[in-house]
Structures are given as C-alpha cells and as structure tokens.
Amino acid sequence: MNNFLKPGMSFSLGSNHLHGVLRVDQIRTDTLVELVAKWADDDTRDDVIAALDELAAVVQGIRREGELDAALEQVEDVASMDTAQIEIQIPDVRRLLAELVEVERVTSRFNSRGASLIKHPTHKATREHLREHPLPEQQDRRTA
C-alpha cells in the first residue's frame, strides 16, 4: 500500500490500522527555513527570540485554553511566516489519492460510517447532544 517513491509526502496507514498518517516533510522544512531566516535578520532577531521564549514557556507550563494557539500565532506573526501549505503536482495528486483511498479502505472496515469516537474536551457539546438525541442505530442497543 505505501508508495515509498516519495516518503516525505505520503499517506500511510497508522500502526493500529484505525487512522491514517499524512507526512509532508516540505512544510516542516519551509517552516524552519522561514523561522531561521527571520532569526538571522538583525532587525527581527530579538522579537523572534522573545516569541520563541514565550512559546517555550507555554509548552513547558500548564496551558490555559487558547494559550498555545496564541503563542504559535505570535511566532508566526513576528517571523512573517507563510501559511503552511505546498503545491502538489498532478502526478503526486494522483499518487496521494491512491494512497488515501487505500488507507480509507482499511480504516473503514472497522466503522463503515467513518465516524470517530468523540473524546476531545472541545466536543463536550456534541457528546451531550448525542446522549439526548441518539442516532437511530444507537437506540435500545443495550437491551438484552
């Protein structure tokens, strides 16, 4: 299933076969190059270092809601970083689609509807709604 012609840009199956893994090394490379370019610039070095120090404090400490996103956004703003995206040429689009279709085929055998368990704290409202309004196939599922 895995196409190792370009492992740096690929979809693969997770180790437990319950999720897919998207690997795009070029985004990480571009991000680090942009960050280091601003860090090397004497005019912005102090601002970049201050933003990185703030991010490090957030990562190492107990985070409040939204604090990590704000610290990351600060680094991106100070370093004038572009959106984390890359262009994908047509042959790679076709290859990635084939890889994704294979990952979907394997992961879908465990759950034909493709829904995932809702466990993240931000999904609390969704869990409460589903408790009050269960999907039709969930009604009376615990009866003998």
N, C-alpha and C positions, 0 to 999 in steps of 0.2 A: 504494500500500500504506500509506504513512504517513498517519495521520489528524492533521492539523495543527490540529484544533479545540482540542486541549489538548496542545501540545508539551511542556509541563512535566511531564506524566505520560503517558508513551507507551512503546511497544515499537517499535523500528525495526530495520532490517537494518544490520549493520556494513558498513563501506566495502568489505571484501573478500568479502562475501557468505558468510563462513564462521562468523559469530557474530551474535547478536542484541545489541541495546543497550536497556537499561531506563533510562529517565530519570524521576526522581521528585524534582523541584525542592523540593517541600514538605518533604521530610525534611531537606535541607540547610538550608532556611530555619528550620525548627523547631530544628535543632541549634544554629545560630548564635545564634538569639534566646535559647535557654536558656543558652548559654555566656556571652553578653554580660550577661544578667540577673544571673547569679551574680558576674560580674566587677564589675558596678556596685554590688553589695552590699558595704558596707564590712567586714562580718564575714567574708566569704569571699574577698575580692579577693586577699589575699596568698597564700592556698592555691591559688587558681586560677592566678595568675601563676607560682607555683613549679611547678605541674604542667605548665603550658604550656612553661615553660623546659626542664623535663626532657624533654618530648616533642620540643621543637626540637633538643635535643642528640642525642637518639636518631635523629631523621630526618636530621640532618646528618652523623652519625658512621657508623662501621661497626657494623652491628647484630648482636647475638648473637641466637640463636634465642629467640623469645618476648618479646624486649625491647620491640618496637614495640607488641605487644598489651598488655603490662603498662603502658606509658606512656599508651596511649589509655584503658585502663580507669581509670587514676589520674585522668585529666582528667574522665572521665565521673562517677566517684565524687565527686570534690571539687566538681564543678559540679552534682551531683544531677541528672544528665541522664536523661531517659526513654529507653525503648527506641526505636530508630529505626524507627518504623512509623507508618502513617497509615491512616485508614479510607477505603475506596473504595466509593462509592455504586453501586448496581446498574447504572445506565446506563454508568458508567465501567468496571465489571467486564466488561460485555458488549463494550464497545469495545476494552478491553485484550486480551480473549480473542481477538477477531477479528484484532487486530494481531499477537498472539503466534502464532496459527495461520498467518498469512501468513509470518512470519519463519521458523517451523519448516518450512513447505513449501519455502521457498527453500534453507535451510541443509541440509535432509535430502537434497536431490538429490545432494549430494557424498558423503554417508555415510548409507546407508539405516538403519543401526543406531543412528545418533546418537551414537556414541562419539567422544570427542575424543582427540587424542594425549596421552599421559601424559608430560609433560616436567618437571613441577614437582618439586623435590627431595623434597618430602614423600611423593611417590608412588613412591619407590625400591622399597619392598617389593612394590608392585603390579607394577612393571616386572619385577622378579626372578621373581615368581610366574608371570607370563605368559611369561617366557622358558623357565621349567622346564615349564610346563603350557600350551602354546599352545592357542588356541581352534581348533576343528576346521577352519574355513576357512583357518587360517593354516598348517596342516601341509603340508609339501612345497611351499610356494608359491614357493620359489626354484629349484625344479628346472627344467631346460630345458624 
